[in-house]
Amino acid sequence: MNIKRMKQGLVAVESGVRGIMPAVKEKELFPTDLILHYSYHKCLTVYYIQVLRFLANEFRFHSEYINTDMVHFQEVVSRPGKKVLHAGNMSDLDLTKLPEYRGSHVVRDPRDLIVSGYHYHKWTEEPWCNDPGFDWTRIVEHPWFKEKIESDQDKLPRGISYKEYLSSLDEERGYLLEILWRDPHFKHMQEWDYNNPNVIEIRYESMIGNETETFRKMFEFYRFHPKLIERGVAIADKFSLKNKAKTKRSHTRDGSAKQWQRKFPPQIKQWFKELHGELLLKLEYESDPNW
């Protein structure tokens, strides 16, 4: 690092997104010690992680994605210093027990989460999805699993990864497996407090094509220092979907809305209505239960 620039109060970091930013004292970064971003698998999680990782490296604060590990999450929250934590799929997180914070929450049409996950989980190398020790207990105990996916007790998934078993099913049963796997996420969406004044609510669909504007809105809500906001928006633009090639085997295969209209088999549409129709009405993705 250039010593002369350090003495001038400038910090340069080789982070893949080049830039020289004036230093900001830690206490001036944002008023609360904790910034919390909550989202669900396939809700632009990787994008948010990328942006905050680079921003944290440049401005010297802690940023971390914590997926389901509540013990670790609580330990990190208790540490002194400024931090931005991205909580993923943590259905037992109680916001009322957190210290003072500002945050954001991203939702996406649950039907598109099913489509996105179905395709992604058939090729991903994420460890949990490739683990032959995957815990099938919750899924196979759902009455619909034995009724509609596999009724033969001897053929229930054991010692097989989620990816391998999903890939062995036909499309209809594969989509239903995804719906059953998503149950805890959808329950969390249903129970979330959408009137929390400490949290800004973001829809995935409004973010696509407006990534930099959405990040600016979030950063302003967090009460980030102006220099932090401007640098963060620049990094968000660098990693935005318009600058990222989409392929069949990228984390963002297809970011468009209403994929379910093209992809859902007719029976899956009906089953989704029965299992999670109320959620669509609550989130206002539908206004009529007979969509």
N, C-alpha and C positions, 0 to 999 in steps of 0.2 A: 504494500500500500504506500502511496506517495506521501512522505512525511510532510512536505511543504503544504500539500492540500489539507492534511490533517490539522496543521497549525492554523490554516485559514478557516477551519470549522467545516471542511468538506469531507465527505466520506465516499469513497469509490469502492464498489464491490463487484467482483466478477461473478455474476449470478446467471449469465445466459441472457439477461435482459440488461443491456448496458445503460448506465446512467450514473451521474455524479450528483448526489443530493446533499443539500445542507443538513448538517447534523441537527437533530432535535433531542432535547433532553428527555429522558424516560418519562418523567412525571408529566411532560407536556404532550405525549403521544396521544393519549385519550384519557378522559377523566376517571373512569372506573378501572380497577385492576383487571377485571374480567370482561371479555367480549365473547359471547357464545353464538355460534352458528349451528343450527340444527337442521339436518336434512336426512333424506332416505336414499338408499342404494339406487343409482341411476337417476339422480336429480342434480346432475352437474357437480357431483362431489369432487371428482378429480380436478376439474377446472378451478373450483374454489381453493382446493389444497395448493395447487400450483401458484395461484396469485398470492395467497397469504404467505407461502413459504418464501418466495422471493422478496416480498415486502418485509417480512420479519428479518431476513438475512441482512437487508440493507439498513434497517432502522433498529436492529438489535433488540427485538422483543421476542418472546416465546410464542410459537404457533405450532399447533399439533392437531392431527386428526386422531380421534379416539373412537373406535368402533366397538360398541357393546361392553367394553371393559369398565364397569362402574367403579371398581376399586381404584384402578389407575386414574380414572377421571377425577375422583374425589381427592386423590393425593396431589395431582397437578393443580387443582383449584386452590388447595391450601398453601401452595408455595407463594412466597412473596414475589412481587414484580408484576409487570404488565404482561398479559397473555391473551391470545386469541385462540379459543378452542373450538374445533369443529367436531360436534358430537354426531355420530351416525348410528341410527338404529338402536338407540338406547331407550327402550320402552319404559324402563323403571326410573328414568330421570325425573326428579321432583324439583321444578324451578323455584318453588317457594322456599327451599332450603339452601339456595345458593346465596353467596354474598352479593353485594350490589353489582349489577351487571347491565349491559346493553346487549341486544342480540338480534338475530334474524332467523327466519324459519321458511324453508322452501317446500312447497308441495307441487305435485305434478298429477295430471289426470291418472288415477289409479289404473285405468285400463291400459294406458300407454306404458306404465311401469311394468305391467305384465308382459306386453309385447317386447319391450326393450330387454327385460331380464331373460325372457325365454330364449332370445337369440344370443345374447351375451353369455349366458351360462352354459351354452353348448360348446364354446371354444375357449373361454377364459382360462388362464393359468393361475388365478387366485387360489392360494393354498386351501382355503376352506371348501372351495367348490370341487377340488380334486382329492380331497381327503377320503380314503376308503373307510375311515372311522367316523364319517359323518353321522351325527345323531338323528335318526329318523323317527324317534319316539313320538314327538308332537305331531308330525305330519301323518304318520300311519294310524294314529289314534283318532284322527278326524274321521267321523262317520262317512264322509264322502269319499275318502281314499279307498276304503274297502268296497264301497258301493259302486264307484265309477272308474277307479284306476286299476286296482288289483284285489280281487276277492279271495284268491287262493292263498291261504296262510303260508304255504311252503314257498311262495314266490314273492313274499314281501321283501323289500330291499334290506339286505344285511351285508355288511362288509363291502359296500360299493359306494363310490363317490356320488355326490349330487349330480355332477356333470355327466357321468357315465350312465346313471339311471335315467336322467332326463333325456339323453340322446337315444335311449333304447325305446322310448315311448312314441306312439303316433302323435300327430300334432294336437289333436283334441285333448288327449290325456296329458300331454306335456304342458299345455296351457293351464289345465286344471291344477297340475302339480305346482306350477308357479303361483297360482292364486292361493293355494294352501300354504305354501312357503311364506307368502307375503302377509299372512293373517296378523302377526304381531304389529307389523308396520301400519296396516290399515286400522287396526284397533287404536294405535297411538294417534293416528290422524283424526280419528273419530273423537277421541277424548281430549285433544289438544285445546288449550285456551286461546282462541283466536282474537281475544280482546285484551291481551296482555299489553299494557302501555310500554313495557320495556323491550318489546320485540316488534320488529317490522316484518310483515308478512309479504312473501314474494311468491309469485306463481312462475313456475318453470316456463310456461307458455309465453308469458309477457317478457321473460328474460331473453329468450331466443331471438336473435336479431337486434337486441338492445342491450347487449352484455355490458358495455362500458357505462351506459346510462344507469343500468341497474346497480352496478358496483358503486358508482358515485352516490346513488341514493342510499345504499347500505352504509357506506363509509361515513356519509354525513349523519346518518342516524346514529352510528356508533360514536359520533362526535370526535372523529379522527382529527388530528392536527392538519391544517390545510396542505402542508407539504406532503404529508402522508397520503392524503386524498389524491392529490395530483399524480404522485408516483404510482399509487395503487391503480388508478384508472389507466395509466399508460401500460402497466403490466397486464391488466385485464384485457386491454386491446391487443397486446402482443399474443396472448393465448386464446383470443376469442375464436368462436367456431368458424368465422369467415376466413381465418388464417390457418385453419387446421383441416387437413384432408380427411374426409370421411370414407371409410372402407367397410367391407363386411366384417373385418376383424380389427376394428378400432374400438376404443372404449365408447366413443360416440358414433354408433353405426348410422343412426338416422335421428336427428334432433327434432324432426317435424312433429307437429301436434296431430292428434286424431289418427295415429297409425292404426289404432284398434279397428277403425271403420274398414280398413283394407285387409287387416290380418286376422281378426277374430273369426273362427268358425262359428256358424249360427248357434250351435249348442252352447258354446262358451259364453256368448252374449247373454243367453238366458240364465245360465248358471251364475254369471257375475251379478245379474240383477237380483237373484235370490240371496246370494251371500253378502253382497256389498252395495246393494242399490241405495240404501239410506246414506252411505258415505258420499256417493256422488251428488245427492241432493244437498247434503250439508255443505260440501265444498263448492256447490253451485256449478258443477260441471254439467249437471242436468237440472231442469226445472220440472220435468214430468217423469214420474216413476216408470212410465211405459215407453221410455226412449227406444 
